[in-house]
Amino acid sequence: MSDARFKGFNFSKAIVFLLAFICLILAGAALKLTTPVILPFVIAVLLTFVLEPVIVMLERIRIPRVVAVVLAVTAVAAGIVFVGYILFGSAKTILTLYPKYEARFTEIYIRIATVFQLPYNEHLSLFQNLWDQLGLRERVQALAISASQSSLGLLTDATMVVLFVVFLLLELSHFRFRIGVALAGEQAERVKKIGAAVVTQVARYLSVKFFISLATGLLVGFLLTLIGMDFPIVWGIVSFILNFIPNIGSIAAGGGVTLFALVQFWPAPGPVIAAFSIMVGVNMILGNIVEPRIQGYNLGLSPFVILVSLLAWGWLWGFTGLVLAVPMTVIVKIVCENVPVLEPVSILMGSYRGAKRKARSFMGLKRADRDASRDED
């Protein structure tokens, strides 16, 4: 009776999936433990995918590859330094203008403290209340120590990323040839196919995301300037950076802008509503209308899978993991598509549109086989 119950069950597939799940857990643990080494390398690889089309374009106009690599990497580094300079200068300006906002902060805090019955001493300043009575002293001290410790590590990681990108771009020109020599026949073609798909889709995603995020930042900065918002350039840069995080990033940017508008324009509701409307409108138009039309459905990821990937990669690598979540998940999906035993996983990770396309392709193959067998008869 028990044998009949398990007669149609495929134990080999179940064992394969169980082993794959165990390997996934072990791989996650390894990535978590080796973050200081792995993360700069992963960032460098993704940057290489984005810069490779630029290098190829420069080579077409007869610029040597070494010179093209140096120009591209220098341009990226200069852009990052420029953004950092703007943020640093704006941070100093915000600190100097803090007294201007302290009265409004105090008024808002008194309202919140009254509603939620929080401790407040009217003889102390707002900063002293938050510092002494809400336990912020320990948090600020821990944050300062952490920031001082991580500054040197950030510089080291940036240097490693630059070196990785330079050497990867120089090696990529003859990497396909070496794959063909190292692997023979069908296996080499499969590896080349996977590599080409990864480079094409990841480069397309990151390139489109960059320009959409840039447009988001420019529009946010311009429109916030029109309503008289302070530090519109800062909020434009923040929107640009956070827009790389799907869904969550735009919500965080909108919440930050709205809260700052509440403090700046308190108690007038009009500018606060305008700032909120700008953030919602820009992100809705660019993120939900323009980006899908440009990006297309090449990624083919389920929205649920995207949210799970944000959770998983964010746990592994923090904020950087949130930014890299979608490209890394796309790479996993492409690899699964080209490994027969893992193809069902790629279908489950994909969107409904992708599953329908796969089903139509499968039905077309079955119909072609049926027609071929009928012709042979």
C-alpha positions as CSV (number, residue, x, y, z in Angstrom):
1,M,0.0,0.0,0.0
2,S,2.8,2.4,0.9
3,D,4.8,1.5,-2.2
4,A,1.8,2.3,-4.4
5,R,1.4,5.7,-2.7
6,F,5.0,6.7,-3.6
7,K,5.0,5.0,-7.0
8,G,4.8,8.2,-9.1
9,F,7.1,10.3,-6.8
10,N,10.4,11.3,-8.3
11,F,12.9,10.9,-5.4
12,S,15.9,12.0,-7.5
13,K,14.4,15.5,-8.2
14,A,13.4,15.8,-4.5
15,I,17.0,15.0,-3.4
16,V,18.4,17.4,-5.9
17,F,16.2,20.3,-4.7
18,L,17.0,19.4,-1.1
19,L,20.7,19.5,-1.8
20,A,20.2,22.8,-3.7
21,F,18.4,24.3,-0.7
22,I,21.2,23.2,1.6
23,C,23.8,24.6,-0.8
24,L,21.9,27.9,-0.9
25,I,22.0,28.2,2.9
26,L,25.7,27.4,3.0
27,A,26.4,29.9,0.2
28,G,24.5,32.6,2.1
29,A,26.5,31.9,5.2
30,A,29.7,32.0,3.2
31,L,28.8,35.3,1.6
32,K,27.9,36.8,5.0
33,L,31.3,35.7,6.5
34,T,33.4,36.8,3.5
35,T,31.6,40.2,2.9
36,P,34.8,42.4,3.3
37,V,36.4,40.5,0.4
38,I,33.4,39.4,-1.8
39,L,31.4,42.7,-1.8
40,P,34.1,44.9,-3.4
41,F,34.6,42.2,-6.0
42,V,30.9,41.9,-6.8
43,I,30.6,45.7,-7.1
44,A,33.5,45.7,-9.5
45,V,32.0,43.0,-11.6
46,L,28.7,44.8,-12.0
47,L,30.5,48.1,-12.8
48,T,32.5,46.1,-15.4
49,F,29.3,45.0,-17.0
50,V,28.1,48.6,-17.2
51,L,31.4,50.0,-18.5
52,E,32.2,47.3,-21.1
53,P,29.8,48.7,-23.7
54,V,31.3,52.2,-23.2
55,I,34.8,50.7,-23.7
56,V,33.7,48.9,-26.9
57,M,32.3,52.2,-28.2
58,L,35.5,54.0,-27.5
59,E,37.5,51.2,-29.2
60,R,35.4,51.7,-32.3
61,I,36.6,55.3,-32.6
62,R,40.2,53.9,-32.5
63,I,41.0,54.7,-28.8
64,P,43.3,52.0,-27.3
65,R,41.6,49.8,-24.8
66,V,44.0,50.8,-22.0
67,V,43.3,54.5,-22.6
68,A,39.5,53.8,-22.8
69,V,39.6,51.9,-19.5
70,V,41.5,54.7,-17.7
71,L,39.1,57.4,-19.1
72,A,35.9,55.4,-18.1
73,V,37.1,54.6,-14.6
74,T,38.3,58.2,-14.1
75,A,35.0,59.6,-15.2
76,V,33.1,57.3,-12.7
77,A,35.5,58.1,-9.8
78,A,35.2,61.9,-10.6
79,G,31.4,61.6,-10.5
80,I,31.4,59.9,-7.2
81,V,33.8,62.4,-5.7
82,F,31.7,65.3,-7.0
83,V,28.5,63.9,-5.4
84,G,30.4,63.3,-2.2
85,Y,31.7,66.9,-2.2
86,I,28.2,68.3,-2.7
87,L,26.8,66.1,0.1
88,F,29.6,67.1,2.5
89,G,29.2,70.8,1.8
90,S,25.4,70.6,2.2
91,A,25.8,68.8,5.5
92,K,27.9,71.6,6.8
93,T,25.3,74.1,5.7
94,I,22.5,72.2,7.4
95,L,24.5,72.2,10.6
96,T,25.0,75.9,10.5
97,L,21.3,76.5,9.9
98,Y,20.2,74.2,12.7
99,P,19.2,77.1,15.0
100,K,16.7,78.2,12.4
101,Y,14.9,75.0,12.6
102,E,15.2,74.3,16.3
103,A,12.1,76.3,17.3
104,R,10.0,74.4,14.8
105,F,11.6,71.1,15.9
106,T,10.7,72.0,19.5
107,E,7.1,72.9,18.7
108,I,6.6,69.6,16.7
109,Y,8.3,67.6,19.4
110,I,6.0,69.1,22.1
111,R,3.0,68.1,20.1
112,I,4.3,64.5,19.7
113,A,5.4,64.3,23.3
114,T,1.9,65.4,24.5
115,V,0.2,62.8,22.3
116,F,2.5,59.9,23.1
117,Q,3.2,61.0,26.7
118,L,7.0,61.3,26.1
119,P,9.2,63.0,28.7
120,Y,10.0,66.6,28.0
121,N,11.6,69.3,30.2
122,E,10.7,72.8,29.1
123,H,13.8,74.3,30.8
124,L,16.1,72.3,28.5
125,S,16.6,72.7,24.7
126,L,15.2,70.2,22.3
127,F,18.6,68.7,21.7
128,Q,19.2,68.3,25.5
129,N,15.8,66.6,25.8
130,L,16.5,64.2,23.0
131,W,20.1,63.7,24.2
132,D,19.4,63.1,27.9
133,Q,15.8,61.7,28.2
134,L,15.5,59.5,25.2
135,G,18.8,57.7,25.5
136,L,20.3,59.2,22.3
137,R,23.7,59.7,24.0
138,E,24.7,56.1,23.7
139,R,23.4,55.8,20.2
140,V,25.3,58.9,18.9
141,Q,28.5,57.7,20.6
142,A,28.2,54.3,19.0
143,L,27.4,55.8,15.7
144,A,30.5,58.1,15.9
145,I,32.8,55.2,16.8
146,S,31.3,53.1,14.0
147,A,31.7,55.9,11.5
148,S,35.3,56.6,12.5
149,Q,36.2,52.9,12.2
150,S,34.4,52.4,8.8
151,S,35.9,55.5,7.1
152,L,39.3,53.8,6.6
153,G,37.6,50.6,5.5
154,L,35.5,52.6,2.9
155,L,38.6,54.1,1.4
156,T,40.2,50.6,1.2
157,D,37.2,49.1,-0.4
158,A,37.0,51.9,-2.9
159,T,40.6,51.3,-3.9
160,M,40.0,47.6,-4.3
161,V,36.9,48.2,-6.4
162,V,38.9,50.5,-8.7
163,L,41.7,48.0,-9.1
164,F,39.2,45.2,-9.7
165,V,37.4,47.2,-12.4
166,V,40.6,48.2,-14.2
167,F,41.9,44.6,-14.4
168,L,38.6,43.1,-15.2
169,L,38.0,45.5,-18.1
170,L,41.5,44.8,-19.5
171,E,41.0,41.0,-19.2
172,L,37.4,40.9,-20.6
173,S,38.6,41.5,-24.2
174,H,40.0,38.0,-24.5
175,F,38.0,36.2,-21.9
176,R,35.7,34.5,-24.4
177,F,38.7,33.1,-26.2
178,R,40.1,31.6,-23.0
179,I,36.7,30.0,-22.3
180,G,36.7,28.4,-25.7
181,V,40.2,27.0,-25.1
182,A,39.5,25.9,-21.5
183,L,36.1,24.3,-22.2
184,A,35.2,22.3,-25.3
185,G,32.1,22.0,-27.4
186,E,28.6,22.5,-26.0
187,Q,29.8,23.3,-22.5
188,A,31.9,26.3,-23.8
189,E,28.9,27.5,-25.8
190,R,26.6,27.3,-22.8
191,V,29.1,29.2,-20.6
192,K,29.4,31.9,-23.3
193,K,25.6,32.1,-23.6
194,I,25.2,32.5,-19.8
195,G,27.9,35.2,-19.7
196,A,26.5,37.1,-22.6
197,A,23.0,37.0,-21.1
198,V,24.3,38.2,-17.7
199,V,26.3,41.1,-19.2
200,T,23.5,42.2,-21.5
201,Q,20.6,42.1,-19.0
202,V,22.6,43.4,-16.0
203,A,24.2,46.2,-18.0
204,R,20.8,47.2,-19.5
205,Y,19.1,47.2,-16.1
206,L,21.8,49.3,-14.4
207,S,22.1,51.7,-17.3
208,V,18.4,52.3,-17.5
209,K,18.2,52.5,-13.7
210,F,21.0,55.1,-13.7
211,F,19.3,57.4,-16.2
212,I,15.9,57.0,-14.6
213,S,17.4,57.7,-11.2
214,L,19.2,60.7,-12.6
215,A,16.0,62.1,-14.1
216,T,14.3,61.5,-10.8
217,G,16.9,63.4,-8.9
218,L,16.9,66.3,-11.4
219,L,13.1,66.6,-11.4
220,V,12.9,66.4,-7.6
221,G,15.6,69.0,-7.1
222,F,14.0,71.4,-9.7
223,L,10.4,71.0,-8.5
224,L,11.4,71.4,-4.8
225,T,13.3,74.6,-5.7
226,L,10.0,76.0,-7.2
227,I,8.1,75.5,-3.9
228,G,11.0,77.1,-1.9
229,M,12.2,73.9,-0.2
230,D,15.6,74.2,1.4
231,F,18.5,72.1,0.1
232,P,16.8,70.9,-3.0
233,I,20.1,69.6,-4.5
234,V,20.6,67.4,-1.4
235,W,17.1,65.9,-1.8
236,G,17.7,65.4,-5.5
237,I,20.9,63.5,-4.8
238,V,19.2,61.5,-2.1
239,S,16.3,60.6,-4.5
240,F,18.9,59.6,-7.1
241,I,20.7,57.2,-4.8
242,L,17.6,55.7,-3.1
243,N,15.9,55.2,-6.5
244,F,18.3,52.3,-7.1
245,I,16.4,50.4,-4.4
246,P,13.2,49.2,-5.9
247,N,10.0,50.2,-4.2
248,I,11.5,50.9,-0.8
249,G,13.9,53.5,-1.9
250,S,11.3,55.9,-3.4
251,I,9.1,55.5,-0.2
252,A,12.1,56.4,2.0
253,A,13.0,59.4,-0.1
254,G,9.4,60.6,-0.2
255,G,9.1,60.2,3.6
256,G,12.3,62.1,4.2
257,V,11.3,65.0,2.0
258,T,7.8,65.2,3.5
259,L,9.2,65.2,7.1
260,F,11.7,67.9,6.3
261,A,9.0,70.0,4.5
262,L,6.8,69.6,7.6
263,V,9.6,71.1,9.7
264,Q,10.5,73.9,7.3
265,F,7.0,75.1,6.5
266,W,5.3,74.4,9.8
267,P,2.4,75.1,10.4
268,A,1.5,75.9,6.7
269,P,0.1,72.7,5.1
270,G,0.2,73.8,1.5
271,P,4.0,73.4,0.8
272,V,4.1,70.1,2.7
273,I,1.3,68.7,0.5
274,A,3.1,70.1,-2.5
275,A,6.4,68.4,-1.5
276,F,4.6,65.1,-0.9
277,S,2.8,65.4,-4.2
278,I,6.1,66.1,-6.1
279,M,7.7,62.9,-4.6
280,V,4.7,60.7,-5.4
281,G,4.1,62.2,-8.8
282,V,7.8,61.9,-10.0
283,N,8.2,58.4,-8.7
284,M,4.9,57.2,-10.1
285,I,5.5,58.7,-13.6
286,L,9.2,57.7,-13.9
287,G,9.1,54.5,-11.8
288,N,5.8,53.0,-12.9
289,I,5.2,54.3,-16.4
290,V,8.5,55.4,-18.1
291,E,10.9,52.8,-16.6
292,P,8.8,49.7,-17.5
293,R,8.4,51.0,-21.0
294,I,12.1,51.5,-21.5
295,Q,13.2,48.5,-19.4
296,G,10.7,46.2,-21.0
297,Y,10.1,42.8,-19.5
298,N,13.6,41.4,-20.0
299,L,14.3,41.0,-16.3
300,G,11.1,38.9,-15.9
301,L,11.3,38.9,-12.1
302,S,8.2,38.4,-9.9
303,P,7.5,41.4,-7.7
304,F,7.4,39.0,-4.7
305,V,10.8,37.7,-5.6
306,I,12.1,41.3,-5.8
307,L,10.9,42.0,-2.3
308,V,12.4,38.7,-1.0
309,S,15.7,39.5,-2.7
310,L,15.7,42.9,-1.1
311,L,15.3,41.2,2.3
312,A,17.9,38.6,1.6
313,W,20.6,40.8,0.0
314,G,20.0,43.6,2.5
315,W,20.6,41.2,5.3
316,L,23.8,39.9,3.7
317,W,25.3,43.3,2.7
318,G,23.3,46.1,4.3
319,F,22.5,49.1,2.2
320,T,24.8,48.0,-0.6
321,G,22.9,44.7,-0.7
322,L,19.6,46.6,-1.2
323,V,21.1,48.4,-4.2
324,L,22.6,45.2,-5.7
325,A,19.6,43.0,-4.9
326,V,17.9,43.1,-8.4
327,P,21.1,42.6,-10.5
328,M,22.3,39.7,-8.3
329,T,18.8,38.1,-8.5
330,V,18.8,38.5,-12.3
331,I,22.2,36.7,-12.4
332,V,20.8,33.8,-10.4
333,K,17.8,33.6,-12.6
334,I,19.9,33.6,-15.8
335,V,22.1,30.8,-14.4
336,C,19.0,28.8,-13.5
337,E,17.5,29.2,-16.9
338,N,20.6,27.6,-18.5
339,V,21.0,24.7,-16.1
340,P,18.3,22.1,-17.0
341,V,17.7,20.8,-13.5
342,L,17.3,24.3,-12.2
343,E,15.0,25.6,-14.9
344,P,11.8,25.2,-12.8
345,V,13.4,27.5,-10.2
346,S,13.9,30.2,-12.9
347,I,10.2,29.9,-13.9
348,L,9.1,30.3,-10.3
349,M,11.4,33.3,-9.9
350,G,10.0,34.9,-13.1
351,S,6.9,36.9,-13.8
352,Y,3.5,35.7,-14.9
353,R,4.2,37.1,-18.4
354,G,7.5,35.1,-18.6
355,A,5.7,31.9,-17.5
356,K,3.1,32.4,-20.2
357,R,5.8,32.9,-22.8
358,K,7.6,29.8,-21.6
359,A,4.4,27.8,-21.8
360,R,3.7,29.0,-25.3
361,S,7.2,28.1,-26.3
362,F,6.8,24.6,-24.8
363,M,3.4,24.1,-26.5
364,G,5.0,25.2,-29.8
365,L,7.8,22.6,-29.5
366,K,5.3,19.9,-28.7
367,R,3.2,20.8,-31.7
368,A,6.3,20.8,-33.9
369,D,7.4,17.4,-32.6
370,R,3.8,16.1,-33.2
371,D,3.8,17.4,-36.8
372,A,7.3,15.9,-37.4
373,S,6.2,12.5,-36.2
374,R,3.0,12.7,-38.3
375,D,5.1,13.5,-41.4
376,E,7.4,10.5,-40.7
377,D,4.3,8.2,-40.6
